[in-house]
Amino acid sequence: MDIRSLILTIIVLAILATSSVIAFYIKRQKDTIDMRTLEPFFSRLRGWWSLFTILTVSLLLEPLCGNTITLILFAALSFWGMREFLTLTPTRPADHITMFLVLFICTIVQYVLVAWNLYELFSIFIPTYAFLLVPACITLSGDSTHFLERAAKIDMGMLICIYSLSFAPALLSLQMPDNSSISSLGLLIFFVVIAQISDVLQYVMSLFPIRHYISREINTSKTWEGVLGSTLVVMLIGAALSWATPFSYLYAALLSMAISFMGAAGSMTLSAVKRDRGVKDYGTLVEGHSGILDRIDSLCFAAPIFYHLSQIILK
């Protein structure tokens, strides 16, 4: 078992436990505190518990199950994320067969290729073959109403929810240096930790009195102060956590910077989709919990660039 990754995971769980105690205390002061301002944090906290609990189980069972649990976790996130995306973007009855193929066939095939470490295939399967499959299936339905719009919606959902997110578990296939005691699962945990820290820091720093919105019409919680300030802090955190990665201080900081910027881009992009459809949050799985896409938007956009930059550095 990767001891350093286990230590990092324990630290994260301890922080989550402390945050949960603080959140419980704050909720008891609801008569004096505006809960609406803090609800995004509470929602994030619930999502982090779910994500890191499963990653912890994956780490503990890695000697017995390998990376199977982690792959299933991200495949499930892709499935539910794609389902939410399709629910949000109206389609027509003629698209049901196409959506079935995307949800059940394309998702499974993509993650099987990732599990088999077939980079030459999983890196092109969706943006080449699946992208051609979607308009072809819609054509066979015989319904040409808003054809381009329908095909573009489904293709965009696949690109973000399935293809991009699949690069997170693809980190498990990266070859670690021979002299490194870090496992590939530890690299994935580092990526998720930095992405989630960046996400909450961007939200907190965007509450500062001086605000220059990136695009107020799209996202009122994203400011230049929040993105730039959180990126600087995350770079320091990434460098401090370099002991849990096969990277030097400099590389860990630069990779953290890339994660922060791409995470902000993902949040802004999916916020634009929500504004276009006139909704606040993506679909919910349980009452009181915002959608899966609201929790993994930063992961979706940051995963491909983190994977490829890590691949280059590790060569």
GULO-739894 format. One line per 5 residues: number of its first residue (from 0); their letters; for each residue z, y, x of N, C-alpha, C. Coordinates in nm, 2 decimals, padded with zeros to 4 digits. Layout:
// residues N
NUM> a> Z/Y/X/Z/Y/X/Z/Y/X; ...
// end
This chain:
// residues 315
0> mdirs> 00.00/-00.12/00.08/00.00/00.00/00.00/00.00/00.12/00.09; -00.07/00.23/00.04/-00.08/00.35/00.11/00.05/00.43/00.09; 00.14/00.43/00.20/00.27/00.49/00.18/00.26/00.64/00.16; 00.17/00.71/00.23/00.15/00.86/00.22/00.11/00.90/00.08; 00.02/00.82/00.03/-00.03/00.85/-00.11/00.09/00.83/-00.21
5> lilti> 00.17/00.72/-00.18/00.28/00.70/-00.27/00.38/00.81/-00.26; 00.40/00.86/-00.14/00.50/00.98/-00.13/00.44/01.10/-00.20; 00.31/01.13/-00.19/00.25/01.24/-00.26/00.27/01.22/-00.41; 00.24/01.10/-00.46/00.26/01.07/-00.60/00.40/01.09/-00.65; 00.50/01.05/-00.57/00.64/01.07/-00.61/00.67/01.22/-00.62
10> ivlai> 00.62/01.29/-00.52/00.64/01.44/-00.52/00.59/01.50/-00.65; 00.46/01.46/-00.69/00.40/01.51/-00.81/00.48/01.48/-00.93; 00.52/01.35/-00.94/00.60/01.31/-01.06/00.74/01.38/-01.06; 00.80/01.41/-00.95/00.92/01.48/-00.95/00.90/01.63/-01.00; 00.79/01.69/-00.96/00.76/01.82/-01.00/00.73/01.82/-01.15
15> latss> 00.66/01.72/-01.20/00.63/01.71/-01.34/00.76/01.69/-01.42; 00.85/01.61/-01.37/00.98/01.59/-01.44/01.06/01.72/-01.44; 01.06/01.79/-01.33/01.13/01.92/-01.33/01.07/02.02/-01.43; 00.94/02.02/-01.43/00.87/02.11/-01.52/00.89/02.08/-01.67; 00.91/01.95/-01.69/00.93/01.90/-01.83/01.07/01.95/-01.88
20> viafy> 01.17/01.94/-01.78/01.31/01.99/-01.81/01.30/02.14/-01.84; 01.23/02.21/-01.76/01.22/02.36/-01.78/01.15/02.39/-01.92; 01.05/02.31/-01.95/00.97/02.33/-02.07/01.06/02.30/-02.19; 01.15/02.19/-02.18/01.24/02.16/-02.29/01.34/02.27/-02.31; 01.39/02.33/-02.20/01.48/02.44/-02.21/01.41/02.56/-02.28
25> ikrqk> 01.29/02.59/-02.24/01.22/02.71/-02.29/01.20/02.69/-02.44; 01.16/02.57/-02.48/01.13/02.55/-02.62/01.26/02.57/-02.71; 01.37/02.55/-02.65/01.50/02.58/-02.72/01.52/02.73/-02.74; 01.45/02.81/-02.67/01.47/02.95/-02.68/01.35/03.01/-02.76; 01.30/02.94/-02.85/01.18/02.98/-02.93/01.21/03.11/-03.01
30> dtidm> 01.33/03.14/-03.04/01.36/03.26/-03.12/01.34/03.38/-03.03; 01.35/03.37/-02.90/01.34/03.49/-02.81/01.21/03.49/-02.73; 01.14/03.38/-02.73/01.02/03.37/-02.64/00.90/03.34/-02.73; 00.78/03.40/-02.71/00.66/03.38/-02.78/00.60/03.25/-02.73; 00.61/03.14/-02.81/00.56/03.01/-02.77/00.41/03.00/-02.76
35> rtlep> 00.34/03.09/-02.83/00.19/03.09/-02.82/00.14/03.12/-02.68; 00.21/03.20/-02.61/00.17/03.23/-02.47/00.19/03.11/-02.38; 00.29/03.03/-02.40/00.32/02.92/-02.32/00.26/02.79/-02.36; 00.20/02.78/-02.48/00.15/02.66/-02.53/00.04/02.60/-02.44; -00.05/02.68/-02.38/-00.15/02.62/-02.29/-00.08/02.54/-02.17
40> ffsrl> 00.03/02.60/-02.13/00.11/02.53/-02.02/00.17/02.40/-02.07; 00.23/02.40/-02.19/00.28/02.28/-02.24/00.18/02.17/-02.26; 00.06/02.21/-02.31/-00.05/02.12/-02.33/-00.10/02.06/-02.20; -00.11/02.14/-02.09/-00.14/02.09/-01.96/-00.04/01.99/-01.91; 00.08/02.02/-01.93/00.19/01.94/-01.89/00.18/01.80/-01.95
45> rgwws> 00.15/01.79/-02.08/00.14/01.66/-02.14/00.02/01.59/-02.08; -00.09/01.66/-02.06/-00.21/01.59/-02.00/-00.18/01.54/-01.86; -00.11/01.62/-01.78/-00.08/01.58/-01.65/00.01/01.45/-01.64; 00.10/01.44/-01.74/00.19/01.32/-01.74/00.10/01.20/-01.77; 00.01/01.21/-01.86/-00.08/01.09/-01.89/-00.16/01.05/-01.77
50> lftil> -00.23/01.15/-01.71/-00.32/01.13/-01.60/-00.24/01.07/-01.48; -00.13/01.13/-01.44/-00.07/01.09/-01.32/00.01/00.96/-01.34; 00.06/00.93/-01.46/00.12/00.81/-01.49/00.03/00.69/-01.46; -00.10/00.71/-01.51/-00.19/00.60/-01.49/-00.23/00.59/-01.35; -00.25/00.70/-01.28/-00.28/00.70/-01.13/-00.17/00.63/-01.05
55> tvsll> -00.05/00.66/-01.09/00.07/00.59/-01.03/00.06/00.44/-01.05; 00.04/00.40/-01.17/00.03/00.25/-01.20/-00.09/00.19/-01.11; -00.20/00.27/-01.10/-00.31/00.22/-01.02/-00.27/00.20/-00.88; -00.20/00.30/-00.83/-00.16/00.29/-00.69/-00.06/00.17/-00.66; 00.03/00.15/-00.75/00.13/00.04/-00.74/00.06/-00.09/-00.75
60> leplc> -00.04/-00.10/-00.84/-00.10/-00.23/-00.86/-00.23/-00.25/-00.78; -00.26/-00.16/-00.69/-00.38/-00.17/-00.61/-00.39/-00.30/-00.53; -00.28/-00.35/-00.47/-00.29/-00.47/-00.40/-00.33/-00.59/-00.49; -00.30/-00.58/-00.62/-00.33/-00.69/-00.71/-00.46/-00.67/-00.78; -00.48/-00.55/-00.83/-00.60/-00.52/-00.92/-00.71/-00.44/-00.85
65> gntit> -00.69/-00.40/-00.73/-00.79/-00.32/-00.66/-00.80/-00.18/-00.73; -00.92/-00.14/-00.75/-00.94/-00.01/-00.81/-00.98/-00.02/-00.96; -00.96/-00.14/-01.02/-01.01/-00.16/-01.16/-00.94/-00.06/-01.26; -00.81/-00.05/-01.25/-00.74/00.04/-01.34/-00.79/00.18/-01.33; -00.81/00.23/-01.21/-00.86/00.37/-01.19/-01.00/00.39/-01.25
70> lilfa> -01.09/00.29/-01.23/-01.22/00.29/-01.28/-01.22/00.29/-01.44; -01.14/00.21/-01.49/-01.13/00.21/-01.64/-01.08/00.34/-01.69; -00.98/00.40/-01.62/-00.92/00.53/-01.67/-01.03/00.63/-01.67; -01.11/00.65/-01.57/-01.21/00.75/-01.57/-01.33/00.72/-01.66; -01.36/00.59/-01.68/-01.46/00.55/-01.78/-01.42/00.59/-01.92
75> alsfw> -01.29/00.57/-01.95/-01.24/00.61/-02.08/-01.24/00.76/-02.09; -01.20/00.84/-01.99/-01.21/00.98/-01.99/-01.35/01.03/-02.02; -01.45/00.97/-01.95/-01.59/01.00/-01.98/-01.63/00.97/-02.12; -01.59/00.86/-02.17/-01.63/00.82/-02.31/-01.57/00.92/-02.41; -01.44/00.95/-02.40/-01.38/01.04/-02.49/-01.43/01.18/-02.48
80> gmref> -01.45/01.22/-02.35/-01.51/01.35/-02.33/-01.65/01.37/-02.39; -01.73/01.27/-02.37/-01.87/01.27/-02.43/-01.86/01.27/-02.58; -01.77/01.19/-02.63/-01.75/01.19/-02.78/-01.71/01.32/-02.83; -01.62/01.39/-02.77/-01.58/01.52/-02.81/-01.70/01.62/-02.80; -01.77/01.61/-02.69/-01.89/01.70/-02.67/-01.99/01.68/-02.78
85> ltltp> -02.02/01.56/-02.82/-02.12/01.53/-02.93/-02.06/01.57/-03.06; -01.93/01.56/-03.08/-01.87/01.60/-03.21/-01.88/01.75/-03.22; -01.87/01.82/-03.11/-01.87/01.97/-03.11/-02.01/02.02/-03.13; -02.11/01.96/-03.07/-02.25/02.00/-03.08/-02.33/01.92/-03.19; -02.35/01.99/-03.30/-02.41/01.91/-03.42/-02.54/01.84/-03.38
90> trpad> -02.56/01.72/-03.43/-02.68/01.65/-03.41/-02.73/01.61/-03.55; -02.83/01.53/-03.55/-02.89/01.48/-03.68/-02.87/01.33/-03.70; -02.87/01.28/-03.82/-02.86/01.14/-03.84/-02.95/01.05/-03.76; -03.07/01.11/-03.73/-03.17/01.03/-03.65/-03.13/01.01/-03.50; -03.02/01.09/-03.46/-02.98/01.08/-03.32/-02.87/00.97/-03.30
95> hitmf> -02.83/00.90/-03.41/-02.71/00.81/-03.40/-02.74/00.70/-03.30; -02.86/00.64/-03.30/-02.89/00.54/-03.21/-02.89/00.59/-03.06; -02.94/00.71/-03.04/-02.94/00.77/-02.91/-02.80/00.79/-02.86; -02.71/00.84/-02.95/-02.57/00.87/-02.91/-02.50/00.74/-02.88; -02.53/00.63/-02.96/-02.47/00.50/-02.93/-02.51/00.45/-02.79
100> lvlfi> -02.64/00.47/-02.76/-02.68/00.42/-02.62/-02.62/00.50/-02.51; -02.60/00.63/-02.54/-02.54/00.72/-02.44/-02.39/00.68/-02.42; -02.32/00.67/-02.53/-02.17/00.65/-02.52/-02.14/00.51/-02.47; -02.21/00.41/-02.52/-02.17/00.27/-02.48/-02.25/00.21/-02.37; -02.38/00.24/-02.36/-02.46/00.18/-02.26/-02.46/00.26/-02.13
105> ctivq> -02.50/00.39/-02.14/-02.51/00.47/-02.02/-02.37/00.49/-01.95; -02.27/00.50/-02.03/-02.13/00.52/-01.97/-02.10/00.39/-01.89; -02.12/00.27/-01.95/-02.08/00.15/-01.89/-02.17/00.12/-01.76; -02.30/00.15/-01.78/-02.39/00.12/-01.66/-02.35/00.21/-01.54; -02.32/00.34/-01.57/-02.29/00.44/-01.47/-02.16/00.39/-01.39
110> yvlva> -02.06/00.35/-01.46/-01.94/00.31/-01.40/-01.94/00.17/-01.33; -02.03/00.09/-01.38/-02.05/-00.04/-01.31/-02.12/-00.02/-01.18; -02.22/00.07/-01.18/-02.28/00.11/-01.05/-02.19/00.17/-00.95; -02.10/00.26/-01.01/-01.99/00.32/-00.92/-01.90/00.21/-00.87; -01.86/00.11/-00.95/-01.77/00.00/-00.91/-01.84/-00.08/-00.80
115> wnlye> -01.97/-00.10/-00.81/-02.04/-00.18/-00.71/-02.08/-00.10/-00.59; -02.04/00.03/-00.59/-02.07/00.11/-00.48/-02.22/00.12/-00.45; -02.30/00.13/-00.55/-02.44/00.14/-00.54/-02.48/00.29/-00.55; -02.45/00.36/-00.44/-02.48/00.51/-00.44/-02.62/00.54/-00.47; -02.71/00.47/-00.42/-02.86/00.50/-00.44/-02.89/00.49/-00.59
120> lfsif> -02.82/00.42/-00.67/-02.84/00.41/-00.81/-02.75/00.50/-00.89; -02.62/00.50/-00.87/-02.54/00.58/-00.96/-02.56/00.73/-00.94; -02.62/00.76/-00.82/-02.64/00.91/-00.80/-02.77/00.96/-00.87; -02.85/00.86/-00.92/-02.97/00.91/-00.98/-02.99/00.85/-01.12; -02.91/00.75/-01.16/-02.93/00.68/-01.29/-02.93/00.78/-01.41
125> iptya> -02.83/00.86/-01.42/-02.83/00.95/-01.54/-02.93/01.07/-01.52; -02.93/01.14/-01.41/-03.02/01.26/-01.41/-03.17/01.22/-01.40; -03.20/01.09/-01.38/-03.34/01.05/-01.38/-03.37/00.96/-01.50; -03.31/00.84/-01.50/-03.35/00.75/-01.61/-03.29/00.78/-01.75; -03.16/00.81/-01.75/-03.10/00.84/-01.88/-03.15/00.97/-01.94
130> fllvp> -03.18/01.07/-01.85/-03.23/01.19/-01.90/-03.37/01.17/-01.97; -03.45/01.07/-01.92/-03.58/01.04/-01.98/-03.56/00.95/-02.11; -03.45/00.87/-02.11/-03.43/00.78/-02.22/-03.39/00.86/-02.34; -03.31/00.97/-02.33/-03.27/01.05/-02.45/-03.38/01.10/-02.53; -03.47/01.18/-02.47/-03.58/01.24/-02.55/-03.67/01.13/-02.60
135> acitl> -03.69/01.02/-02.53/-03.77/00.91/-02.58/-03.72/00.85/-02.70; -03.58/00.82/-02.70/-03.52/00.76/-02.82/-03.52/00.86/-02.94; -03.50/00.99/-02.91/-03.51/01.08/-03.02/-03.65/01.09/-03.08; -03.75/01.07/-03.00/-03.89/01.07/-03.04/-03.92/00.95/-03.14; -03.86/00.84/-03.10/-03.88/00.72/-03.18/-03.82/00.73/-03.32
140> sgdst> -03.72/00.82/-03.33/-03.65/00.84/-03.46/-03.75/00.90/-03.56; -03.85/00.97/-03.51/-03.95/01.03/-03.60/-03.90/01.17/-03.66; -03.79/01.22/-03.61/-03.74/01.35/-03.66/-03.75/01.45/-03.54; -03.84/01.55/-03.56/-03.87/01.65/-03.46/-03.80/01.78/-03.48; -03.72/01.79/-03.58/-03.65/01.91/-03.61/-03.55/01.95/-03.49
145> hfler> -03.57/02.07/-03.43/-03.49/02.11/-03.32/-03.48/02.00/-03.21; -03.60/01.95/-03.18/-03.61/01.84/-03.09/-03.55/01.88/-02.95; -03.60/01.99/-02.89/-03.56/02.03/-02.76/-03.41/02.06/-02.75; -03.36/02.12/-02.86/-03.22/02.16/-02.86/-03.13/02.03/-02.87; -03.17/01.93/-02.95/-03.09/01.81/-02.96/-03.09/01.73/-02.83
150> aakid> -03.21/01.72/-02.77/-03.22/01.65/-02.64/-03.14/01.72/-02.53; -03.15/01.85/-02.52/-03.08/01.92/-02.42/-02.93/01.91/-02.44; -02.88/01.91/-02.56/-02.73/01.90/-02.58/-02.68/01.76/-02.53; -02.75/01.66/-02.57/-02.71/01.52/-02.53/-02.72/01.51/-02.38; -02.82/01.56/-02.32/-02.84/01.55/-02.17/-02.73/01.63/-02.10
155> mgmli> -02.70/01.75/-02.15/-02.60/01.83/-02.08/-02.46/01.76/-02.09; -02.43/01.70/-02.21/-02.31/01.62/-02.22/-02.30/01.51/-02.13; -02.41/01.43/-02.11/-02.41/01.32/-02.01/-02.38/01.37/-01.87; -02.45/01.48/-01.84/-02.44/01.54/-01.70/-02.30/01.58/-01.67; -02.23/01.64/-01.76/-02.09/01.69/-01.73/-01.99/01.58/-01.75
160> ciysl> -01.99/01.51/-01.87/-01.88/01.42/-01.90/-01.89/01.28/-01.83; -02.01/01.23/-01.81/-02.03/01.10/-01.76/-02.07/01.10/-01.61; -02.18/01.17/-01.58/-02.23/01.17/-01.44/-02.14/01.24/-01.35; -02.10/01.36/-01.38/-02.02/01.44/-01.28/-01.88/01.38/-01.26; -01.82/01.34/-01.37/-01.68/01.29/-01.36/-01.68/01.16/-01.29
165> sfapa> -01.79/01.08/-01.30/-01.79/00.95/-01.23/-01.78/00.96/-01.08; -01.81/01.08/-01.02/-01.79/01.10/-00.88/-01.65/01.10/-00.83; -01.55/01.12/-00.93/-01.41/01.11/-00.89/-01.37/00.97/-00.85; -01.40/00.87/-00.94/-01.37/00.73/-00.90/-01.46/00.68/-00.79; -01.58/00.75/-00.77/-01.67/00.71/-00.66/-01.60/00.74/-00.53
170> llslq> -01.50/00.83/-00.52/-01.43/00.85/-00.40/-01.37/00.72/-00.35; -01.34/00.63/-00.44/-01.27/00.50/-00.40/-01.36/00.42/-00.31; -01.49/00.45/-00.31/-01.59/00.37/-00.23/-01.61/00.43/-00.09; -01.56/00.55/-00.06/-01.58/00.62/00.07/-01.51/00.54/00.18; -01.57/00.53/00.29/-01.52/00.46/00.40/-01.42/00.55/00.48
175> mpdns> -01.29/00.51/00.49/-01.20/00.59/00.56/-01.21/00.56/00.71; -01.18/00.66/00.80/-01.19/00.64/00.94/-01.10/00.52/00.98; -01.14/00.45/01.09/-01.07/00.33/01.13/-00.93/00.35/01.17; -00.90/00.47/01.22/-00.77/00.51/01.27/-00.68/00.57/01.16; -00.74/00.58/01.04/-00.66/00.64/00.93/-00.58/00.54/00.85
180> sissl> -00.46/00.59/00.81/-00.37/00.51/00.73/-00.38/00.54/00.58; -00.47/00.63/00.55/-00.49/00.68/00.41/-00.59/00.59/00.34; -00.56/00.55/00.22/-00.66/00.48/00.14/-00.75/00.57/00.06; -00.86/00.52/00.01/-00.95/00.60/-00.07/-00.88/00.65/-00.20; -00.79/00.57/-00.25/-00.72/00.60/-00.37/-00.63/00.73/-00.34
185> gllif> -00.58/00.73/-00.22/-00.50/00.85/-00.19/-00.59/00.98/-00.18; -00.71/00.96/-00.14/-00.80/01.07/-00.14/-00.83/01.12/-00.28; -00.84/01.03/-00.38/-00.86/01.06/-00.52/-00.74/01.13/-00.57; -00.62/01.09/-00.54/-00.50/01.15/-00.59/-00.49/01.29/-00.53; -00.52/01.31/-00.41/-00.53/01.45/-00.35/-00.62/01.54/-00.43
190> fvvia> -00.74/01.49/-00.46/-00.84/01.57/-00.53/-00.78/01.61/-00.67; -00.73/01.51/-00.74/-00.67/01.54/-00.88/-00.56/01.64/-00.87; -00.47/01.62/-00.77/-00.36/01.71/-00.75/-00.40/01.86/-00.73; -00.50/01.88/-00.63/-00.54/02.01/-00.60/-00.62/02.07/-00.72; -00.70/01.99/-00.79/-00.77/02.05/-00.91/-00.67/02.09/-01.02
195> qisdv> -00.57/02.02/-01.04/-00.47/02.05/-01.15/-00.39/02.17/-01.11; -00.35/02.17/-00.98/-00.27/02.29/-00.93/-00.35/02.42/-00.94; -00.48/02.41/-00.90/-00.56/02.52/-00.91/-00.58/02.57/-01.05; -00.59/02.48/-01.15/-00.61/02.51/-01.29/-00.49/02.59/-01.34; -00.37/02.54/-01.31/-00.25/02.61/-01.37/-00.23/02.75/-01.29
200> lqyvm> -00.26/02.75/-01.16/-00.24/02.88/-01.09/-00.34/02.98/-01.14; -00.46/02.94/-01.17/-00.56/03.04/-01.23/-00.51/03.09/-01.36; -00.45/03.01/-01.44/-00.39/03.05/-01.57/-00.28/03.15/-01.55; -00.18/03.11/-01.46/-00.06/03.20/-01.44/-00.10/03.33/-01.38; -00.19/03.33/-01.28/-00.22/03.45/-01.21/-00.31/03.54/-01.30
205> slfpi> -00.37/03.48/-01.40/-00.46/03.57/-01.49/-00.37/03.64/-01.59; -00.24/03.62/-01.59/-00.14/03.69/-01.67/-00.09/03.82/-01.61; -00.13/03.84/-01.48/-00.08/03.96/-01.41/-00.13/04.08/-01.48; -00.05/04.19/-01.48/-00.09/04.32/-01.55/-00.23/04.37/-01.51; -00.27/04.36/-01.38/-00.40/04.41/-01.35/-00.50/04.29/-01.36
210> rhyis> -00.60/04.31/-01.45/-00.69/04.20/-01.48/-00.83/04.25/-01.48; -00.92/04.18/-01.41/-01.06/04.20/-01.42/-01.12/04.07/-01.47; -01.16/04.07/-01.59/-01.21/03.94/-01.65/-01.34/03.91/-01.59; -01.36/03.78/-01.57/-01.49/03.73/-01.52/-01.59/03.75/-01.63; -01.55/03.71/-01.75/-01.64/03.73/-01.87/-01.54/03.72/-01.99
215> reint> -01.50/03.83/-02.04/-01.40/03.84/-02.15/-01.45/03.77/-02.27; -01.58/03.78/-02.30/-01.64/03.73/-02.42/-01.64/03.57/-02.42; -01.63/03.52/-02.30/-01.64/03.37/-02.29/-01.50/03.31/-02.27; -01.42/03.37/-02.18/-01.28/03.31/-02.15/-01.19/03.43/-02.12; -01.09/03.44/-02.21/-00.99/03.55/-02.19/-00.87/03.51/-02.10
220> sktwe> -00.88/03.39/-02.04/-00.77/03.35/-01.95/-00.82/03.33/-01.81; -00.94/03.38/-01.78/-01.00/03.37/-01.65/-01.03/03.51/-01.59; -00.96/03.54/-01.49/-00.98/03.67/-01.43/-01.02/03.65/-01.28; -01.08/03.75/-01.22/-01.11/03.75/-01.08/-00.98/03.74/-00.99; -00.87/03.81/-01.04/-00.75/03.80/-00.97/-00.69/03.66/-00.97
225> gvlgs> -00.71/03.59/-01.09/-00.66/03.45/-01.11/-00.73/03.36/-01.02; -00.86/03.37/-01.02/-00.95/03.27/-00.94/-00.93/03.29/-00.79; -00.94/03.42/-00.75/-00.93/03.44/-00.60/-00.79/03.42/-00.55; -00.69/03.46/-00.63/-00.55/03.44/-00.59/-00.51/03.29/-00.59; -00.55/03.22/-00.69/-00.52/03.08/-00.69/-00.59/03.00/-00.58
230> tlvvm> -00.71/03.05/-00.55/-00.79/02.98/-00.44/-00.72/02.99/-00.31; -00.67/03.11/-00.28/-00.59/03.14/-00.15/-00.47/03.05/-00.15; -00.39/03.04/-00.26/-00.27/02.96/-00.26/-00.31/02.81/-00.25; -00.41/02.77/-00.32/-00.45/02.63/-00.32/-00.50/02.59/-00.18; -00.56/02.68/-00.11/-00.60/02.65/00.03/-00.48/02.62/00.12
235> ligaa> -00.38/02.70/00.10/-00.25/02.68/00.18/-00.19/02.54/00.14; -00.19/02.52/00.01/-00.13/02.39/-00.04/-00.21/02.27/00.01; -00.35/02.28/00.01/-00.43/02.18/00.06/-00.41/02.15/00.20; -00.39/02.26/00.28/-00.37/02.24/00.43/-00.23/02.18/00.45; -00.13/02.22/00.37/00.00/02.16/00.38/00.00/02.01/00.34
240> lswat> -00.09/01.97/00.25/-00.10/01.83/00.21/-00.20/01.75/00.29; -00.25/01.81/00.39/-00.35/01.73/00.47/-00.30/01.60/00.53; -00.16/01.59/00.54/-00.11/01.47/00.59/-00.13/01.35/00.49; -00.17/01.38/00.37/-00.20/01.28/00.27/-00.35/01.25/00.26; -00.42/01.31/00.35/-00.57/01.29/00.35/-00.61/01.25/00.50
245> pfsyl> -00.74/01.21/00.51/-00.79/01.18/00.64/-00.85/01.31/00.71; -00.82/01.42/00.65/-00.88/01.55/00.70/-00.79/01.63/00.78; -00.84/01.72/00.86/-00.76/01.81/00.94/-00.71/01.92/00.85; -00.62/02.01/00.90/-00.58/02.12/00.81/-00.69/02.21/00.76; -00.79/02.24/00.85/-00.90/02.32/00.82/-00.98/02.26/00.71
250> yaall> -01.02/02.14/00.73/-01.11/02.07/00.63/-01.04/02.06/00.49; -00.91/02.02/00.50/-00.83/02.01/00.37/-00.83/02.15/00.30; -00.81/02.25/00.37/-00.81/02.39/00.31/-00.95/02.42/00.25; -01.05/02.40/00.33/-01.19/02.43/00.28/-01.23/02.35/00.16; -01.19/02.22/00.16/-01.22/02.14/00.04/-01.14/02.18/-00.08
255> smais> -01.02/02.23/-00.06/-00.94/02.28/-00.17/-01.00/02.41/-00.22; -01.06/02.49/-00.14/-01.13/02.61/-00.18/-01.24/02.57/-00.27; -01.32/02.47/-00.23/-01.44/02.43/-00.31/-01.39/02.37/-00.44; -01.28/02.29/-00.44/-01.23/02.24/-00.57/-01.19/02.35/-00.66; -01.13/02.46/-00.61/-01.08/02.57/-00.69/-01.19/02.64/-00.76
260> fmgaa> -01.29/02.68/-00.68/-01.41/02.75/-00.73/-01.49/02.67/-00.83; -01.51/02.54/-00.80/-01.59/02.46/-00.89/-01.51/02.43/-01.02; -01.38/02.42/-01.00/-01.29/02.40/-01.12/-01.30/02.52/-01.22; -01.30/02.64/-01.16/-01.31/02.76/-01.24/-01.45/02.76/-01.31; -01.55/02.72/-01.24/-01.69/02.72/-01.29/-01.69/02.62/-01.41
265> gsmtl> -01.63/02.51/-01.40/-01.63/02.41/-01.51/-01.55/02.46/-01.63; -01.44/02.53/-01.61/-01.37/02.59/-01.72/-01.45/02.69/-01.79; -01.51/02.78/-01.71/-01.59/02.89/-01.78/-01.71/02.83/-01.85; -01.78/02.73/-01.79/-01.89/02.67/-01.86/-01.86/02.60/-01.99; -01.75/02.52/-01.99/-01.72/02.46/-02.12/-01.66/02.56/-02.22
270> savkr> -01.60/02.66/-02.17/-01.55/02.77/-02.26/-01.67/02.84/-02.33; -01.78/02.85/-02.25/-01.90/02.91/-02.31/-01.96/02.82/-02.42; -01.95/02.69/-02.40/-01.99/02.59/-02.50/-01.91/02.61/-02.63; -01.77/02.62/-02.61/-01.68/02.63/-02.72/-01.71/02.76/-02.80; -01.73/02.87/-02.72/-01.76/03.00/-02.79/-01.89/02.99/-02.87
275> drgvk> -01.99/02.92/-02.81/-02.12/02.91/-02.88/-02.10/02.83/-03.01; -02.01/02.74/-03.02/-01.98/02.66/-03.14/-01.87/02.72/-03.22; -01.81/02.83/-03.18/-01.70/02.89/-03.26/-01.57/02.82/-03.27; -01.53/02.74/-03.17/-01.41/02.67/-03.18/-01.32/02.71/-03.06; -01.19/02.68/-03.07/-01.09/02.71/-02.97/-01.07/02.60/-02.87
280> dygtl> -01.05/02.48/-02.92/-01.03/02.36/-02.83/-01.13/02.25/-02.87; -01.15/02.16/-02.78/-01.23/02.04/-02.81/-01.15/01.95/-02.90; -01.21/01.84/-02.95/-01.14/01.75/-03.04/-01.01/01.70/-02.98; -00.92/01.65/-03.07/-00.78/01.61/-03.03/-00.77/01.46/-03.05; -00.70/01.40/-02.96/-00.67/01.26/-02.97/-00.53/01.23/-03.04
285> veghs> -00.44/01.32/-03.01/-00.31/01.31/-03.08/-00.27/01.45/-03.13; -00.19/01.46/-03.23/-00.16/01.59/-03.29/-00.09/01.68/-03.19; -00.12/01.80/-03.18/-00.06/01.90/-03.09/-00.11/01.89/-02.95; -00.22/01.82/-02.92/-00.27/01.81/-02.79/-00.42/01.85/-02.79; -00.45/01.95/-02.71/-00.59/01.99/-02.71/-00.68/01.88/-02.65
290> gildr> -00.81/01.90/-02.66/-00.90/01.79/-02.63/-00.90/01.75/-02.49; -00.96/01.63/-02.47/-00.97/01.57/-02.33/-01.05/01.67/-02.24; -01.16/01.72/-02.29/-01.24/01.81/-02.21/-01.17/01.93/-02.17; -01.07/01.98/-02.24/-01.00/02.09/-02.20/-00.91/02.06/-02.08; -00.88/01.93/-02.06/-00.80/01.89/-01.95/-00.88/01.85/-01.83
295> idslc> -01.00/01.81/-01.84/-01.08/01.75/-01.73/-01.20/01.84/-01.69; -01.21/01.96/-01.76/-01.33/02.04/-01.73/-01.34/02.07/-01.58; -01.23/02.10/-01.51/-01.23/02.13/-01.37/-01.26/02.01/-01.29; -01.21/01.89/-01.33/-01.24/01.77/-01.26/-01.39/01.74/-01.26; -01.45/01.76/-01.38/-01.60/01.73/-01.39/-01.68/01.81/-01.30
300> faapi> -01.65/01.94/-01.28/-01.74/02.02/-01.20/-01.70/02.01/-01.05; -01.58/01.98/-01.02/-01.54/01.97/-00.88/-01.57/01.84/-00.82; -01.57/01.73/-00.90/-01.58/01.60/-00.84/-01.71/01.57/-00.76; -01.83/01.61/-00.81/-01.95/01.59/-00.72/-01.94/01.66/-00.59; -01.90/01.78/-00.59/-01.91/01.86/-00.46/-01.80/01.81/-00.36
305> fyhls> -01.68/01.77/-00.42/-01.57/01.71/-00.33/-01.62/01.58/-00.28; -01.69/01.50/-00.36/-01.73/01.37/-00.31/-01.83/01.39/-00.19; -01.93/01.47/-00.21/-02.04/01.49/-00.11/-01.99/01.56/00.01; -01.90/01.66/00.00/-01.84/01.72/00.12/-01.75/01.62/00.19; -01.68/01.54/00.12/-01.59/01.44/00.19/-01.68/01.34/00.26
310> qiilk> -01.79/01.30/00.19/-01.88/01.20/00.25/-01.94/01.25/00.39; -01.97/01.38/00.39/-02.03/01.44/00.51/-01.92/01.45/00.62; -01.80/01.49/00.58/-01.69/01.51/00.68/-01.65/01.37/00.74; -01.65/01.27/00.66/-01.60/01.14/00.70/-01.70/01.06/00.78; -01.83/01.10/00.79/-01.93/01.03/00.86/-01.91/01.05/01.01
// end
